[in-house]
């Protein structure tokens, strides 16, 4: 297992930076639009002041929202309840951002901090912007349903199999499960962890027939032994007894592919 950790030693930082980069990109775009349009009465100041005001403010909010999202996604599955995720993320982000906007706006437009009684005036605008940006980040961050496929005869085996830890080398892969920054590999010889992102793993699994069943799971089709459905959800029982969830995000694609 140590070799896998060494080979993917930068994956933790990469995972964090990719998600943050997306949030930063959305934030900068929103800041530019707000500055150009002079939103919420800011057209009274020159354009360069609007840029200096909006872009750093939205960026600061994006960084805070990114930190909040790491906790919220442990409590709410964005695939199952995207709008609840948007609401929770907006609520967690808005409070501190309202205070920040109140402080910065007074200093930029009046040269002094506004009295606390004016805090309430910033709640509406901050909520509008926060909900819009949270929705963009949640829906842009939802991975599309992706299937990998067994190659024709003579095709090289899936590159991902080279990442199996020494004690699992040569085992049959049943599923790959994301656990925070790691992947748990479920095989016919047991399970083990490697440091890698699931999205990168799926790209390397081409050559094995399988699919994402959940934002945190990829399952080999040959490993499925039973399907359980109830309360609008489904789960797959795999060889060896491992149970993989099926989220609403992926259910339709799996049905259309004949998984159940």
C-alpha angles and dihedrals in degrees: 000000000000091000091056092050090050094048092051097035093132096049095096092056092041093053091051095045096049093054091044091048091055091050092047091050092052091045095050091048091050092047092052092050093048091048095048093048095043089231123200095014097307092124088092090080129062119275095251090055090051090053091048089050104041105037098052091042094052091044092053089050091049093054091049091047090051091055091047092049092061090063097038093053089058089059103035127037108226090205093055099037111017095162092048087052090051091050094047093046092048092049093049093047102041101066099060091036092055089056092047093050091047091054097043097042093055092049095046099043103028104020091238139068114273118241114265090250089073093060090091091062091065098052096083098048093043092050092050092052094040095051092048094049093042091053092050092050095046095048095040089051095056108104115228119246105274129187128191121209139213111253125237120262113298094023115134114257120258111290090224091071088071087067094062109120117250095262091051097043109133093015124134110254114228103172146344117222125191114227109182105292094349139071122226110213113211113202141157087265097052131270139294140173132248130178109248143109118260092228090058091046092053090055090054094045093074104126094049120082109237145105147217108268096175136006087264101038141069116183131196108233094222090057095063113108103164142006124216122194131184142130089023092300136099137204133192123224109211135201106289094029100279111148118214120195123230114213124207088248091068103025097091095049091050092049091049089050090054099248090135 
